Amino acid sequence: MPVSGPETYRKLSRTGRAEYRRLEQITFETPCASKGSFRRKTRLSPESTPRCSRCLYALWATGTALRAARRVGLRGVPHLVRCWSISKLKCSKWKKSVLTSCYVFCGIFISWGYAMHFVAAKGILSAKNGMNLYRGCSHGCIYCDSRSKCYHLEHDFADIEVKSNALELLENSLKRKRSKCMLATGSMTDPYIPLENELGNVREALSLAYQYGFGFTLITKSNRVLRDLDLLTGINERTKCVVQMTLTTYDEELCKKLEPNVSTTRERFEVLKRLRNAGIPTVVWLCPVLPFINDTEENITGILEYCIEAKVYGIICFGMGMTLREGSREYFYSQLDRLFPCMKEKYIQEYGTRYVLTSPDSKILMQLFHQVCEKNGIVHDNKKIFEYLNAFEEKQGNAQLSLYSMLNATFPGTALPTGGK
């Protein structure tokens, strides 16, 4: 059924609308199933003449793709994927055109060093309101548990799985929720992988959380999180926003070996200080601690000094050690052979095929950890920290404004109460 340009325009996301408005005048032939084929030169805008919404989507996606490809840029990719309705298109010419544009973009991504593919997800939020906008990671951390086979990743770990409809699913879920809560991301995949610079899905998710008044927490190792400092601050002003940062190794050179494709520990420390200055609470994950590699008092003390200076709310630590499972174990051992000759044999002799690999100095290091945290007022009870992360808080000013909005909708002209003697 034909719909007007403005109606279709309103269905697009905020970023989609901006991209839509930037399209320049182009000459196109619209093979419209409901209107028949016609040729016209026009400026794509919300005030465009009525046309089949499916063809309009295809036209917008194709125009975006071709324009971005012409500039050898990738900004149009998320919008191309986000409005993807090719399975519903009846016009074979547009199907072919949009598919060609997508292949062009995939080629650009590959040439730029990105391995990625798109899937349509059935859902986005877990029962505890967690989400992963991507699956897989390109940070290359040698100890990553997400490589384990128990997570049923059916593609190469560095080949990022992008959920093309994640933002639509998220917005629909937020609209349906009866009460506000904390949203979380980063438990399986770091949200700020290099691909995020081009796709911008995390920023869009933060925008939705801000728009609908939800809290947010995320786990990352990347200083790319500072790109979204404005949104993080905005969410924290309304409710609560917590950034969780993983710190494993105080030594910078060792960090580059263990976590080669992400910000170093020093860079993450600088991020924590920027977040502190912005009033955003932070939590540090002190894990994993690799036996015989970074399980030293010097390493733990250095990380704790960073946490003290950055004034983090709490530090999560499950013990001085690490975990290995089928899938992650093989990759970890292959990297030990490359980076630390003869270390693999030491691990096998000491731990065999155990799941939990506890450092021989675990008791001493844990005692040091708890003493320093207690002395400096840093929360170090994991249960208490998780309760804090899951607790939704609505700031008083925002709650008063929400009540005023509700009253004003019911009784127009209602004024905010003022203090008096």
C-alpha beads as a LAMMPS data file, in Angstrom:
LAMMPS data file: protein, C-alpha beads

421 atoms
420 bonds

1 atom types
1 bond types

-500.0 500.0 xlo xhi
-500.0 500.0 ylo yhi
-500.0 500.0 zlo zhi

Masses

1 110.0

Atoms # bond

1 1 1 0.000 0.000 0.000
2 1 1 1.501 3.359 -1.010
3 1 1 2.467 5.658 1.830
4 1 1 3.572 9.267 1.829
5 1 1 7.191 10.312 2.104
6 1 1 6.808 11.815 5.596
7 1 1 5.173 8.628 6.906
8 1 1 8.057 6.517 5.706
9 1 1 10.541 9.090 6.974
10 1 1 9.098 8.866 10.482
11 1 1 9.654 5.105 10.509
12 1 1 13.398 5.544 10.100
13 1 1 15.793 5.743 13.047
14 1 1 17.226 9.096 14.120
15 1 1 20.509 8.370 12.365
16 1 1 18.635 7.039 9.356
17 1 1 16.747 10.312 9.072
18 1 1 19.966 12.312 9.119
19 1 1 21.435 10.098 6.408
20 1 1 18.193 10.351 4.456
21 1 1 18.301 14.158 4.520
22 1 1 21.885 14.269 3.292
23 1 1 21.180 12.444 0.050
24 1 1 21.791 14.743 -2.884
25 1 1 19.706 15.017 -6.024
26 1 1 19.984 11.868 -8.090
27 1 1 18.303 10.536 -11.192
28 1 1 16.681 7.197 -10.653
29 1 1 14.147 4.843 -12.181
30 1 1 11.724 3.433 -9.631
31 1 1 10.253 0.063 -10.669
32 1 1 7.343 0.358 -8.231
33 1 1 5.082 -2.665 -7.867
34 1 1 2.079 -0.545 -6.962
35 1 1 2.681 2.443 -9.255
36 1 1 4.512 0.949 -12.233
37 1 1 7.864 2.152 -13.519
38 1 1 8.518 5.848 -13.916
39 1 1 11.554 8.076 -14.185
40 1 1 11.969 11.393 -12.432
41 1 1 14.661 13.653 -11.039
42 1 1 13.914 14.625 -7.487
43 1 1 15.441 15.508 -4.144
44 1 1 14.908 12.823 -1.543
45 1 1 13.344 14.490 1.477
46 1 1 10.484 13.954 3.932
47 1 1 8.324 15.999 1.594
48 1 1 8.895 13.681 -1.373
49 1 1 5.898 12.649 -3.410
50 1 1 4.102 9.443 -2.328
51 1 1 5.633 6.203 -3.499
52 1 1 5.752 2.543 -2.481
53 1 1 7.442 2.376 0.945
54 1 1 9.381 -0.751 0.022
55 1 1 10.850 0.871 -3.053
56 1 1 11.599 4.008 -1.060
57 1 1 13.526 1.946 1.464
58 1 1 15.468 0.246 -1.293
59 1 1 16.161 3.540 -3.026
60 1 1 17.378 5.141 0.178
61 1 1 19.586 2.161 1.057
62 1 1 21.083 1.964 -2.419
63 1 1 21.705 5.700 -2.617
64 1 1 23.378 5.636 0.771
65 1 1 25.581 2.716 -0.242
66 1 1 26.667 4.216 -3.542
67 1 1 27.373 7.629 -2.048
68 1 1 29.434 6.158 0.784
69 1 1 31.293 3.851 -1.590
70 1 1 32.074 6.829 -3.795
71 1 1 33.736 8.530 -0.828
72 1 1 35.442 5.265 0.206
73 1 1 33.790 5.694 3.561
74 1 1 31.782 3.284 5.686
75 1 1 29.305 5.543 7.463
76 1 1 26.387 4.369 5.358
77 1 1 26.762 0.684 6.210
78 1 1 24.754 0.577 9.449
79 1 1 21.897 2.476 7.855
80 1 1 21.933 0.201 4.836
81 1 1 21.707 -2.836 7.077
82 1 1 19.335 -1.271 9.588
83 1 1 16.602 -0.553 7.062
84 1 1 17.168 -3.883 5.364
85 1 1 13.889 -5.214 4.029
86 1 1 15.147 -6.889 0.904
87 1 1 13.264 -10.096 1.659
88 1 1 10.046 -8.073 1.406
89 1 1 10.922 -6.246 -1.799
90 1 1 8.843 -7.308 -4.778
91 1 1 10.889 -5.345 -7.295
92 1 1 13.622 -7.598 -8.657
93 1 1 15.644 -4.675 -10.028
94 1 1 15.888 -3.091 -6.622
95 1 1 16.806 -6.416 -5.041
96 1 1 19.717 -6.728 -7.416
97 1 1 20.782 -3.110 -6.876
98 1 1 20.713 -3.306 -3.094
99 1 1 22.496 -6.658 -3.064
100 1 1 25.223 -5.240 -5.281
101 1 1 25.645 -2.298 -2.912
102 1 1 25.993 -4.657 0.030
103 1 1 28.649 -6.688 -1.725
104 1 1 30.532 -3.455 -2.444
105 1 1 30.485 -2.611 1.250
106 1 1 31.581 -6.081 2.314
107 1 1 34.522 -5.703 -0.063
108 1 1 35.418 -2.334 1.445
109 1 1 35.303 -3.761 4.965
110 1 1 37.501 -6.702 4.029
111 1 1 39.992 -4.430 2.282
112 1 1 40.149 -2.314 5.434
113 1 1 40.942 -5.359 7.544
114 1 1 37.482 -6.089 8.937
115 1 1 36.007 -9.580 8.840
116 1 1 32.267 -9.400 9.400
117 1 1 28.906 -10.809 8.438
118 1 1 25.295 -9.888 9.174
119 1 1 22.548 -11.958 10.758
120 1 1 18.941 -11.222 11.685
121 1 1 18.497 -11.850 15.410
122 1 1 15.291 -13.155 16.972
123 1 1 15.796 -11.247 20.208
124 1 1 18.262 -8.840 21.782
125 1 1 17.688 -8.557 25.547
126 1 1 18.338 -11.453 27.914
127 1 1 16.211 -12.208 30.963
128 1 1 18.555 -9.964 32.979
129 1 1 18.451 -7.173 30.357
130 1 1 21.896 -7.897 28.969
131 1 1 22.698 -7.725 25.259
132 1 1 25.495 -8.285 22.795
133 1 1 25.268 -6.241 19.619
134 1 1 28.199 -8.191 18.164
135 1 1 29.512 -11.731 18.474
136 1 1 33.196 -12.341 18.052
137 1 1 36.055 -9.941 18.710
138 1 1 39.170 -8.574 17.019
139 1 1 41.094 -7.496 20.144
140 1 1 43.089 -10.728 20.100
141 1 1 43.367 -11.257 23.885
142 1 1 45.172 -14.572 24.291
143 1 1 43.104 -15.717 27.308
144 1 1 39.588 -14.866 26.074
145 1 1 36.957 -17.257 27.444
146 1 1 34.453 -16.266 24.731
147 1 1 36.358 -18.510 22.314
148 1 1 35.116 -21.548 24.228
149 1 1 33.051 -24.059 22.268
150 1 1 30.289 -24.005 24.876
151 1 1 29.128 -20.677 23.420
152 1 1 28.422 -22.349 20.043
153 1 1 30.089 -19.750 17.862
154 1 1 29.717 -21.222 14.387
155 1 1 32.194 -18.915 12.677
156 1 1 35.767 -17.744 13.148
157 1 1 36.053 -15.691 16.333
158 1 1 37.615 -12.747 14.497
159 1 1 34.795 -12.786 11.910
160 1 1 32.411 -10.409 13.683
161 1 1 28.738 -11.336 13.651
162 1 1 26.687 -8.140 13.392
163 1 1 23.026 -8.308 14.366
164 1 1 21.500 -6.223 11.617
165 1 1 18.149 -5.736 13.360
166 1 1 19.492 -5.316 16.908
167 1 1 18.497 -1.683 17.293
168 1 1 14.938 -2.235 16.096
169 1 1 14.589 -5.149 18.500
170 1 1 16.032 -3.073 21.330
171 1 1 13.720 -0.139 20.733
172 1 1 10.682 -2.410 20.585
173 1 1 11.732 -4.081 23.841
174 1 1 12.224 -0.764 25.614
175 1 1 8.841 0.488 24.462
176 1 1 7.127 -2.587 25.882
177 1 1 8.827 -2.587 29.287
178 1 1 6.522 -1.577 32.123
179 1 1 9.307 -0.427 34.403
180 1 1 12.757 1.048 33.858
181 1 1 15.884 -0.996 34.546
182 1 1 19.611 -1.154 33.937
183 1 1 20.698 -2.308 30.485
184 1 1 24.066 -4.020 30.083
185 1 1 26.418 -4.967 27.280
186 1 1 29.920 -6.388 26.925
187 1 1 29.678 -9.671 28.814
188 1 1 30.599 -11.777 25.782
189 1 1 32.052 -9.296 23.297
190 1 1 33.699 -5.955 23.933
191 1 1 31.225 -3.416 22.525
192 1 1 33.995 -1.057 21.388
193 1 1 35.718 -3.245 18.844
194 1 1 37.288 -1.360 15.880
195 1 1 34.224 -2.105 13.754
196 1 1 32.092 -0.005 16.110
197 1 1 33.820 3.134 14.801
198 1 1 32.102 2.556 11.477
199 1 1 28.834 0.905 12.468
200 1 1 27.964 2.986 15.526
201 1 1 25.533 0.424 16.944
202 1 1 26.637 0.935 20.548
203 1 1 26.122 4.671 20.269
204 1 1 22.652 4.080 18.853
205 1 1 21.870 1.727 21.751
206 1 1 23.023 4.369 24.227
207 1 1 20.822 6.911 22.464
208 1 1 17.812 4.633 22.867
209 1 1 18.586 4.111 26.555
210 1 1 18.788 7.874 27.017
211 1 1 15.628 8.485 24.999
212 1 1 13.515 6.010 26.974
213 1 1 15.033 6.740 30.386
214 1 1 16.906 3.486 31.065
215 1 1 20.157 3.054 32.966
216 1 1 23.203 1.563 31.274
217 1 1 26.381 -0.306 32.127
218 1 1 29.029 -1.719 29.811
219 1 1 32.300 -3.634 30.002
220 1 1 35.190 -2.654 27.759
221 1 1 38.975 -2.485 27.419
222 1 1 38.938 0.243 24.802
223 1 1 39.386 3.996 25.033
224 1 1 36.850 4.271 22.202
225 1 1 34.267 4.496 24.953
226 1 1 35.187 8.182 25.288
227 1 1 33.593 8.804 21.900
228 1 1 30.224 8.410 23.639
229 1 1 31.079 10.434 26.732
230 1 1 28.251 12.860 25.994
231 1 1 25.637 10.096 26.022
232 1 1 27.146 8.363 29.041
233 1 1 27.024 11.647 30.940
234 1 1 23.463 12.312 29.807
235 1 1 22.257 8.904 30.980
236 1 1 24.054 9.318 34.293
237 1 1 22.368 12.671 34.869
238 1 1 18.945 11.074 34.444
239 1 1 19.528 7.736 36.112
240 1 1 22.750 5.713 36.447
241 1 1 25.488 4.862 33.989
242 1 1 28.443 2.698 35.035
243 1 1 31.477 1.952 32.879
244 1 1 33.340 -1.246 33.728
245 1 1 36.950 -1.533 32.632
246 1 1 39.122 -4.658 32.592
247 1 1 42.688 -4.273 33.898
248 1 1 44.955 -7.298 33.874
249 1 1 48.549 -6.151 33.533
250 1 1 50.373 -3.123 34.908
251 1 1 53.389 -3.656 32.638
252 1 1 52.723 -1.997 29.269
253 1 1 54.930 -4.282 27.189
254 1 1 53.356 -7.384 28.689
255 1 1 49.921 -5.891 28.089
256 1 1 50.706 -5.524 24.382
257 1 1 51.477 -9.246 24.260
258 1 1 48.412 -10.427 26.170
259 1 1 45.943 -7.927 24.655
260 1 1 47.543 -6.888 21.351
261 1 1 44.762 -5.060 19.521
262 1 1 43.231 -2.881 22.203
263 1 1 44.130 0.061 24.448
264 1 1 46.979 -0.555 26.865
265 1 1 46.470 -0.523 30.622
266 1 1 47.854 3.011 30.881
267 1 1 45.403 4.220 28.237
268 1 1 42.525 2.570 30.084
269 1 1 43.666 4.254 33.279
270 1 1 43.444 7.609 31.496
271 1 1 39.901 6.705 30.438
272 1 1 38.975 5.948 34.050
273 1 1 40.222 9.378 35.092
274 1 1 38.229 11.088 32.330
275 1 1 35.117 9.248 33.438
276 1 1 35.816 10.189 37.063
277 1 1 36.052 13.851 36.085
278 1 1 32.737 13.538 34.240
279 1 1 31.074 12.128 37.354
280 1 1 30.490 8.680 35.841
281 1 1 31.011 5.795 38.313
282 1 1 33.443 3.070 37.272
283 1 1 34.114 -0.533 38.198
284 1 1 37.314 -2.445 37.415
285 1 1 37.549 -6.165 36.613
286 1 1 40.859 -7.461 37.973
287 1 1 40.994 -10.628 35.898
288 1 1 42.332 -12.840 34.616
289 1 1 45.608 -13.203 36.470
290 1 1 47.736 -15.631 34.470
291 1 1 49.821 -18.014 36.586
292 1 1 53.592 -17.582 36.142
293 1 1 53.022 -14.527 33.905
294 1 1 51.344 -11.622 35.708
295 1 1 50.614 -13.134 39.145
296 1 1 53.096 -10.905 40.986
297 1 1 52.735 -8.447 43.843
298 1 1 54.229 -5.741 41.643
299 1 1 51.517 -6.251 39.038
300 1 1 48.604 -6.311 41.493
301 1 1 49.958 -3.304 43.414
302 1 1 50.361 -1.299 40.203
303 1 1 46.796 -1.976 39.086
304 1 1 45.426 -1.139 42.532
305 1 1 47.317 2.174 42.495
306 1 1 45.617 3.009 39.195
307 1 1 42.228 2.179 40.742
308 1 1 42.901 4.329 43.803
309 1 1 43.933 7.345 41.731
310 1 1 40.953 6.938 39.391
311 1 1 38.622 6.635 42.414
312 1 1 36.754 3.616 41.088
313 1 1 33.609 2.513 42.888
314 1 1 34.636 -1.125 43.157
315 1 1 36.903 -3.891 41.895
316 1 1 35.588 -7.289 40.829
317 1 1 38.011 -10.141 41.450
318 1 1 37.125 -13.832 41.420
319 1 1 40.526 -14.932 42.657
320 1 1 44.062 -14.844 41.370
321 1 1 43.929 -17.167 38.413
322 1 1 42.109 -17.858 35.166
323 1 1 39.752 -20.333 33.510
324 1 1 40.272 -22.481 30.403
325 1 1 37.747 -24.538 28.476
326 1 1 37.667 -26.446 25.234
327 1 1 38.213 -23.928 22.480
328 1 1 39.845 -21.221 24.579
329 1 1 42.484 -23.628 25.931
330 1 1 43.808 -24.551 22.480
331 1 1 44.095 -20.916 21.409
332 1 1 45.739 -19.889 24.688
333 1 1 48.345 -22.639 24.450
334 1 1 49.134 -21.752 20.829
335 1 1 49.802 -18.174 21.908
336 1 1 51.967 -19.334 24.826
337 1 1 54.130 -21.239 22.358
338 1 1 54.525 -18.070 20.315
339 1 1 55.037 -15.546 23.127
340 1 1 56.392 -17.537 26.070
341 1 1 58.422 -20.586 24.937
342 1 1 58.209 -23.613 27.255
343 1 1 55.387 -22.008 29.278
344 1 1 52.737 -24.322 27.794
345 1 1 54.510 -27.385 29.134
346 1 1 54.609 -25.795 32.585
347 1 1 50.857 -25.158 32.465
348 1 1 50.105 -28.709 31.342
349 1 1 52.308 -30.189 34.044
350 1 1 50.801 -27.982 36.769
351 1 1 47.114 -27.922 35.782
352 1 1 46.426 -30.618 33.211
353 1 1 42.932 -29.999 31.793
354 1 1 41.472 -28.184 34.805
355 1 1 38.843 -25.514 34.290
356 1 1 40.140 -23.220 37.050
357 1 1 43.874 -22.456 37.055
358 1 1 44.719 -20.852 40.389
359 1 1 47.981 -19.010 40.888
360 1 1 50.375 -20.635 43.407
361 1 1 50.530 -17.216 45.122
362 1 1 46.768 -16.742 45.171
363 1 1 46.389 -16.449 48.969
364 1 1 49.113 -13.823 49.329
365 1 1 47.835 -11.795 46.386
366 1 1 44.191 -11.941 47.512
367 1 1 45.165 -10.807 50.988
368 1 1 47.027 -7.864 49.457
369 1 1 44.031 -7.075 47.246
370 1 1 41.499 -6.990 50.099
371 1 1 43.778 -4.995 52.405
372 1 1 44.420 -2.250 49.858
373 1 1 40.738 -2.001 48.857
374 1 1 39.595 -1.844 52.478
375 1 1 42.158 0.836 53.316
376 1 1 41.118 3.054 50.391
377 1 1 37.355 2.645 50.579
378 1 1 37.006 0.622 47.371
379 1 1 34.180 -1.909 47.336
380 1 1 35.669 -5.396 46.862
381 1 1 32.670 -7.611 47.607
382 1 1 31.589 -9.050 44.244
383 1 1 27.989 -9.579 45.363
384 1 1 27.655 -5.991 46.522
385 1 1 29.113 -4.678 43.271
386 1 1 26.729 -6.721 41.119
387 1 1 23.798 -5.540 43.197
388 1 1 24.953 -1.976 42.564
389 1 1 25.277 -2.599 38.821
390 1 1 21.791 -4.106 38.581
391 1 1 20.012 -1.507 40.723
392 1 1 18.147 1.104 38.684
393 1 1 18.264 4.606 40.113
394 1 1 16.132 7.526 39.022
395 1 1 17.571 10.891 39.917
396 1 1 15.217 13.129 41.884
397 1 1 15.106 15.901 39.294
398 1 1 14.277 13.449 36.515
399 1 1 11.586 11.756 38.621
400 1 1 9.986 15.138 39.376
401 1 1 10.069 16.063 35.711
402 1 1 8.464 12.746 34.755
403 1 1 5.674 13.307 37.278
404 1 1 5.163 16.835 35.964
405 1 1 4.937 15.537 32.387
406 1 1 2.320 12.977 33.428
407 1 1 0.266 15.599 35.311
408 1 1 0.534 18.086 32.489
409 1 1 -0.731 15.476 30.035
410 1 1 -3.743 14.833 32.279
411 1 1 -4.335 18.417 33.402
412 1 1 -2.964 20.885 30.824
413 1 1 -1.455 23.978 32.318
414 1 1 -0.162 22.298 35.474
415 1 1 2.784 24.248 36.887
416 1 1 5.739 22.842 38.758
417 1 1 5.402 23.408 42.528
418 1 1 7.570 26.121 44.005
419 1 1 8.846 26.452 47.534
420 1 1 7.306 29.002 49.873
421 1 1 7.248 30.082 53.470

Bonds

1 1 1 2
2 1 2 3
3 1 3 4
4 1 4 5
5 1 5 6
6 1 6 7
7 1 7 8
8 1 8 9
9 1 9 10
10 1 10 11
11 1 11 12
12 1 12 13
13 1 13 14
14 1 14 15
15 1 15 16
16 1 16 17
17 1 17 18
18 1 18 19
19 1 19 20
20 1 20 21
21 1 21 22
22 1 22 23
23 1 23 24
24 1 24 25
25 1 25 26
26 1 26 27
27 1 27 28
28 1 28 29
29 1 29 30
30 1 30 31
31 1 31 32
32 1 32 33
33 1 33 34
34 1 34 35
35 1 35 36
36 1 36 37
37 1 37 38
38 1 38 39
39 1 39 40
40 1 40 41
41 1 41 42
42 1 42 43
43 1 43 44
44 1 44 45
45 1 45 46
46 1 46 47
47 1 47 48
48 1 48 49
49 1 49 50
50 1 50 51
51 1 51 52
52 1 52 53
53 1 53 54
54 1 54 55
55 1 55 56
56 1 56 57
57 1 57 58
58 1 58 59
59 1 59 60
60 1 60 61
61 1 61 62
62 1 62 63
63 1 63 64
64 1 64 65
65 1 65 66
66 1 66 67
67 1 67 68
68 1 68 69
69 1 69 70
70 1 70 71
71 1 71 72
72 1 72 73
73 1 73 74
74 1 74 75
75 1 75 76
76 1 76 77
77 1 77 78
78 1 78 79
79 1 79 80
80 1 80 81
81 1 81 82
82 1 82 83
83 1 83 84
84 1 84 85
85 1 85 86
86 1 86 87
87 1 87 88
88 1 88 89
89 1 89 90
90 1 90 91
91 1 91 92
92 1 92 93
93 1 93 94
94 1 94 95
95 1 95 96
96 1 96 97
97 1 97 98
98 1 98 99
99 1 99 100
100 1 100 101
101 1 101 102
102 1 102 103
103 1 103 104
104 1 104 105
105 1 105 106
106 1 106 107
107 1 107 108
108 1 108 109
109 1 109 110
110 1 110 111
111 1 111 112
112 1 112 113
113 1 113 114
114 1 114 115
115 1 115 116
116 1 116 117
117 1 117 118
118 1 118 119
119 1 119 120
120 1 120 121
121 1 121 122
122 1 122 123
123 1 123 124
124 1 124 125
125 1 125 126
126 1 126 127
127 1 127 128
128 1 128 129
129 1 129 130
130 1 130 131
131 1 131 132
132 1 132 133
133 1 133 134
134 1 134 135
135 1 135 136
136 1 136 137
137 1 137 138
138 1 138 139
139 1 139 140
140 1 140 141
141 1 141 142
142 1 142 143
143 1 143 144
144 1 144 145
145 1 145 146
146 1 146 147
147 1 147 148
148 1 148 149
149 1 149 150
150 1 150 151
151 1 151 152
152 1 152 153
153 1 153 154
154 1 154 155
155 1 155 156
156 1 156 157
157 1 157 158
158 1 158 159
159 1 159 160
160 1 160 161
161 1 161 162
162 1 162 163
163 1 163 164
164 1 164 165
165 1 165 166
166 1 166 167
167 1 167 168
168 1 168 169
169 1 169 170
170 1 170 171
171 1 171 172
172 1 172 173
173 1 173 174
174 1 174 175
175 1 175 176
176 1 176 177
177 1 177 178
178 1 178 179
179 1 179 180
180 1 180 181
181 1 181 182
182 1 182 183
183 1 183 184
184 1 184 185
185 1 185 186
186 1 186 187
187 1 187 188
188 1 188 189
189 1 189 190
190 1 190 191
191 1 191 192
192 1 192 193
193 1 193 194
194 1 194 195
195 1 195 196
196 1 196 197
197 1 197 198
198 1 198 199
199 1 199 200
200 1 200 201
201 1 201 202
202 1 202 203
203 1 203 204
204 1 204 205
205 1 205 206
206 1 206 207
207 1 207 208
208 1 208 209
209 1 209 210
210 1 210 211
211 1 211 212
212 1 212 213
213 1 213 214
214 1 214 215
215 1 215 216
216 1 216 217
217 1 217 218
218 1 218 219
219 1 219 220
220 1 220 221
221 1 221 222
222 1 222 223
223 1 223 224
224 1 224 225
225 1 225 226
226 1 226 227
227 1 227 228
228 1 228 229
229 1 229 230
230 1 230 231
231 1 231 232
232 1 232 233
233 1 233 234
234 1 234 235
235 1 235 236
236 1 236 237
237 1 237 238
238 1 238 239
239 1 239 240
240 1 240 241
241 1 241 242
242 1 242 243
243 1 243 244
244 1 244 245
245 1 245 246
246 1 246 247
247 1 247 248
248 1 248 249
249 1 249 250
250 1 250 251
251 1 251 252
252 1 252 253
253 1 253 254
254 1 254 255
255 1 255 256
256 1 256 257
257 1 257 258
258 1 258 259
259 1 259 260
260 1 260 261
261 1 261 262
262 1 262 263
263 1 263 264
264 1 264 265
265 1 265 266
266 1 266 267
267 1 267 268
268 1 268 269
269 1 269 270
270 1 270 271
271 1 271 272
272 1 272 273
273 1 273 274
274 1 274 275
275 1 275 276
276 1 276 277
277 1 277 278
278 1 278 279
279 1 279 280
280 1 280 281
281 1 281 282
282 1 282 283
283 1 283 284
284 1 284 285
285 1 285 286
286 1 286 287
287 1 287 288
288 1 288 289
289 1 289 290
290 1 290 291
291 1 291 292
292 1 292 293
293 1 293 294
294 1 294 295
295 1 295 296
296 1 296 297
297 1 297 298
298 1 298 299
299 1 299 300
300 1 300 301
301 1 301 302
302 1 302 303
303 1 303 304
304 1 304 305
305 1 305 306
306 1 306 307
307 1 307 308
308 1 308 309
309 1 309 310
310 1 310 311
311 1 311 312
312 1 312 313
313 1 313 314
314 1 314 315
315 1 315 316
316 1 316 317
317 1 317 318
318 1 318 319
319 1 319 320
320 1 320 321
321 1 321 322
322 1 322 323
323 1 323 324
324 1 324 325
325 1 325 326
326 1 326 327
327 1 327 328
328 1 328 329
329 1 329 330
330 1 330 331
331 1 331 332
332 1 332 333
333 1 333 334
334 1 334 335
335 1 335 336
336 1 336 337
337 1 337 338
338 1 338 339
339 1 339 340
340 1 340 341
341 1 341 342
342 1 342 343
343 1 343 344
344 1 344 345
345 1 345 346
346 1 346 347
347 1 347 348
348 1 348 349
349 1 349 350
350 1 350 351
351 1 351 352
352 1 352 353
353 1 353 354
354 1 354 355
355 1 355 356
356 1 356 357
357 1 357 358
358 1 358 359
359 1 359 360
360 1 360 361
361 1 361 362
362 1 362 363
363 1 363 364
364 1 364 365
365 1 365 366
366 1 366 367
367 1 367 368
368 1 368 369
369 1 369 370
370 1 370 371
371 1 371 372
372 1 372 373
373 1 373 374
374 1 374 375
375 1 375 376
376 1 376 377
377 1 377 378
378 1 378 379
379 1 379 380
380 1 380 381
381 1 381 382
382 1 382 383
383 1 383 384
384 1 384 385
385 1 385 386
386 1 386 387
387 1 387 388
388 1 388 389
389 1 389 390
390 1 390 391
391 1 391 392
392 1 392 393
393 1 393 394
394 1 394 395
395 1 395 396
396 1 396 397
397 1 397 398
398 1 398 399
399 1 399 400
400 1 400 401
401 1 401 402
402 1 402 403
403 1 403 404
404 1 404 405
405 1 405 406
406 1 406 407
407 1 407 408
408 1 408 409
409 1 409 410
410 1 410 411
411 1 411 412
412 1 412 413
413 1 413 414
414 1 414 415
415 1 415 416
416 1 416 417
417 1 417 418
418 1 418 419
419 1 419 420
420 1 420 421
